[in-house]
Amino acid sequence: MLHDIETEARYTRELIGREAFAPRVMQAMAEVPREKFVPPNMQGAAFENGPLPIGHGQTISQPYIVALMTDLLEPAADHRILEIGTGCGYQTAILSRLCARVYTVEVVRELGAAAADRLQLLGYRNIEFLVGNGYAGWPDHAPYDGIIVTAAASHVPPALVEQLEHGGRLVIPVGEPYGYQNLMLLEKDEQGEVSSRTILGVAFVPLVEAGHDKT
Ligand code: SAH
């Protein structure tokens, strides 16, 4: 799986602006047991470089995309990171290895509860869970050094930009539900000015937006 990620990173270097991901990101990818996050009948495919279904119409993301989004976020050991879309908790586990604290929000109650149980069982302790609509972020713990959204939004939710610390980074897929989507990187500089760039085309499940809460 690590080899596939490295190969794909080299293959997409023009788009992602780097030859390889940070060694500590690859280390986290090596250490988190992906097979513990996929359904029992999918164990055989746990280390293939592709997404897999996790129930409730949701997926565990492709390992290369998890590595790419983590690398773009540039998590540091003292960072507090907000994740929208806990899903099975795989991306959450990767982030928990790389930063001080992860705040993660999931709109589907069963998935959020299952991820919290799973991560607790696996011994990840620096994570706080919330079941709710992450379109509004999680204001209680803002501002965050980094924010990652693992579902595709039609636009960048304003609350997430507000909840980003100066000098922070926001990684989010933006586009049509089940249609054309781009991974975007937003950076808020020390003066609070926000700039953004498009990284590459992606395929994510849709983000539940304002007023469409499933819980
Ligand atoms: N991060 C996961 C991928 C999750 S798939 C991984 O590591 O593989 C996207 C998740 O986002 C789904 O579980 C979906 O239910 C959730 N989601 C969609 N809209 C949301 C919203 N508005 N707030 C919080 N979670 C949301």
Boltz pocket constraint, residues with backbone or C-beta under 6 A from the ligand:
constraints:
  - pocket:
      binder: B
      contacts: [[A, 58], [A, 59], [A, 60], [A, 61], [A, 66], [A, 84], [A, 85], [A, 86], [A, 87], [A, 88], [A, 89], [A, 90], [A, 91], [A, 92], [A, 105], [A, 106], [A, 107], [A, 108], [A, 111], [A, 132], [A, 133], [A, 134], [A, 135], [A, 150], [A, 151], [A, 205], [A, 206], [A, 207], [A, 208], [A, 209]]
      max_distance: 6.0
